[in-house]
Each structure stands twice: as structure tokens, then as C-alpha cells.
Amino acid sequence: MPGATTSPGKQSADKTPERNVDRPMFRRMLSVPEGDNGNVERNTIEVPMSRSPFADTNDLMHPLSNAPSSRDRRGSRNSFGTSLPIPRSKRQSRLSSSINIEEALAAANLRPGMPPIQPTREIIASQLQDMSSVKTTAAKDMAFAFDIDGVLVHGDRLIPEGRRALEILNGDNELGIKIPHIFLTNGSGKIESQRCDQLSQILGVPISTEQFIQAHTPMSALAEYYDTVLVVGGEKYKCREVAKLYGFKDIIVPNDIYAANPDISPLKEFFTEEQRATSAPRDFSKVKFDAILVFSDSRDYATDLQIMIDLLLSEDGVLGTKAKDPLANRIPVYFSQGDVLCPTEYPIPRMSQGTFRIALEAIYKSITGHELERVVYGKPELATYKYADEVMSSWMETIHNEERLPKNIYMIGDNPQSDIVGGNMYGWNTCLVRTGVFQGEGNDKENPANFGVFNNVLEAVQAALKKELGADFKLNWSDSMNPVTGNQSVSAVE
């Protein structure tokens, strides 16, 4: 085409254009449709561009948004300086699955007139574990951290291999032993108990809140520092319930502010009667916000972004005011996770909370000229992995009466930019599966999984078990192991 010296495809393939590169301003980089015949006369006039065709993202985006790989990362400043709070409350331990055989058998003599208690699967498994001490020790010294969406489920739809993988770890193996595992997801928007109930039904295996971490779970620690918070994101008002459970005292959601003054939104949309009935409007000119907490994906980008920008530019967190120096008294803003994409029932991954964060960063910098300093929890941020250590140690006490951290932890995820980056930086063994965000051949080039790439979660679990417990480790329980009724002697077990 006249005036086009390089095709757009070739330009982007050879070199990503830089905004500060000296080049002819009016050189056409985007082709104009020519139709079937390039010589057809048109009743149009072509006017040279006065603005570069290249996006403004390099000038506007925060450095962390430009560095999704494990290279060139740095932490955000926050109201706590270089530290970030996570919960450290002792979890209530339950009865371990390891049963004292002598006590159980002795209980038979305390039931007059009743037949003796017969050995149960748990008792038999415990005997086998005692006789196979090497494998038992190795099994207790390994653990798994599972991402959920794209690894075990797609939305509300089960990934079949996920159920079998969890059955094996819950005791359907030759020792009948429970191998420690937790769930570490960037999903959010519901109370943990509700999400665990939902997952238990989908997966067909019990999932306890004691082994479950979603994106905003570590943010519960912030309740000790902030009283009045704006909570953004999530379906309906579930995130308000989450914040209340965490202990925040004064919880406000964007719909409360919209109900008080619809003019605050740049694009006034239809406000349903349900939204109005469940909103809590008041005079927000008398309310001082302490922090902004983005718990989950925004359902109304326009309104949520506008309210957040208003607060970030306000005088000491009061809506309707404008600070002379917005950097001096800016209230902190926290995001529960940073994923740009997430897998759903739709065949192509959808936008996630990271896109909303990038939009806020770009808007803030375009208005103020300054980078937005914000805090991101979730994978791959360090605070989430530190909290995972706390949960894993507590779960070890729950199932094995040993409050300690296993040595060999395997992170299984589908997103190289969160699951794999975080696991690699934290020293875990990382497994990348092709059932979610990542669907490519080979390993990811920017963030390669150090243990390997697998077609699904079951293949990853099997490979890890055979590495730690031996290639001969059987991935199913057999009643033939019963020394009383079975046809195999326990003495044959290693």
C-alpha cells in the first residue's frame, strides 16, 4: 500500500516498537482495507495521523504490570513499609487419622455383651505404615499445593483427573496414608466455607477450610489495621460478608455510594431494586475511608474505577474532597491477586482482576503523572506463600499430629505467570498442566516449571509420588493387604 514501508505483522514480529524511537510520525503502520480490488475509486480522503498508532501502555503502566515473568520483579511500597501482614492464628486441630491401635483394640473390652471390634481400614493402614516406615516417612515429607481453576475444575465443571488425584492423596494408595495437600487459588469472592462446600460437591471428595486458601484469605490480617474500608468486586454482596467474617468494622461497597449519589458514576446504569434494597446509603462526605480492598473481580468497571480514583485523589480518604498533594495522604489500595487471565467454562481464558488493576494504574498515572503504589496479594506474591506455610504446617498436625512443614512441596498449576513464578521463587517443585491458561507445547519459555509439564493434574501427581516414594508405589488401596482376611502378608510390604 502506498506509504507503507513495512507490514504491521513484520514490524511486530521483528521488534516491538518503542515510543521514544525516532521514526517518521506519519508513517502508516496500520493498513487500510482495500476490498477486492485495490484500484477501486472511493469517495474518501486519507488524512495523515497526528497521533502515534502505538499504545500508551509503556508510559502508563506500573513496572510490575510490565514484568509478569520471574525476572525484573520488585515489591510495591505499602503502608507497612517493607512488611505485609498475614494471619498467624493457631487453627483448631481435629482428631488425627493416625489411630492408636492398642487403645482401639482395648476398647473392645469396655463393651460388655458386644462382639469384639474388628480391625478397620484405618487400623490396617496404620499397621502397614508402621511396617513400611521408609515409605511412610517419605509420604509425610512431601506435600502438594493445588491451584483450582484450570487444574481441578473449570468453573463449576469437574476436570475428571482431578477427582482421582485427590482420592489417591486422601488414602487410596498402598499404605492407605493421607498425603498432605492444600488448595492455593487466586479465585475469590465467597466465604471460604461456601467455596469448600461447593468444591467438595464438584470434586466428590471432602475439602476442609483448614487446607484452603483463596486470594483474599491472607487479607483477613488487615482487619487489625483498618476500620472503614471500601470493598470492591464479587457477585452481589458476598464480599461484604467475607469482610465481615474477617473482622472489618465498617464495610462499604460501591453500590452503597452509588445509591447515595448516582451522579458519582461516569456511566449511570440501571440500578435494580435488589441492588437498591441491599445497599446502605449514607452521607459519605462525613466518612473517612482507611483503605481500599479489591477482593474479587469488578462487575462494573466504570463505577468502581471512578469511585476508587476519587478516593485516591481525595483529602485523607473523604469522598467529595480533592487533595492538594494526593501523594502525601493517599489511602492504601490492596488487590487480592494479580492474574490478567483466568480459565472458565468458556474455551478461551477470560479477563481477571489483573486487567482491572492495570486499568486503575494507567488511569491514575495519566491523571497524576505518578505511578500508583499498591499492594498485591495472591500468587505469585511472597505473602501468600508464607501464609501457605502456616496452613500446610497446621494441616500436617490435623492429619498426622506433626506440626511441621514437609520438605518436598509440589505446586501444581496452569498459569505460568502466577502458579509457576511463585512456586519457583519460593523453592517449591513446580508442575505446569495444560488444562487451563497454559495449553502450549513444551515448557513455558518465560517461567518454566522446574519439575515438568503434564497433560493433567493426575499425571503430575503420579510423577511426583513415584519420584518421592519409588516407581513401585501402588496408587490404589487393596483390601488384600489385610493381614487377617487378605491373601497377602504384611511382611511382604517394604
Beta strands, then each sheet from edge to edge (+ up, - down):
strand 1: 142-146
strand 2: 153-154
strand 3: 157-158
strand 4: 181-184
strand 5: 212-213
strand 6: 228-232
strand 7: 250-252
strand 8: 291-294
strand 9: 333-335
strand 10: 341-342
strand 11: 350-351
strand 12: 375-376
strand 13: 408-413
strand 14: 429-433
strand 15: 452-454
sheet 1: 5+ 4+ 1+ 13+ 14+ 15+
sheet 2: 2+ 3-
sheet 3: 7+ 6+ 8+ 9+ 12+
sheet 4: 10+ 11-
end
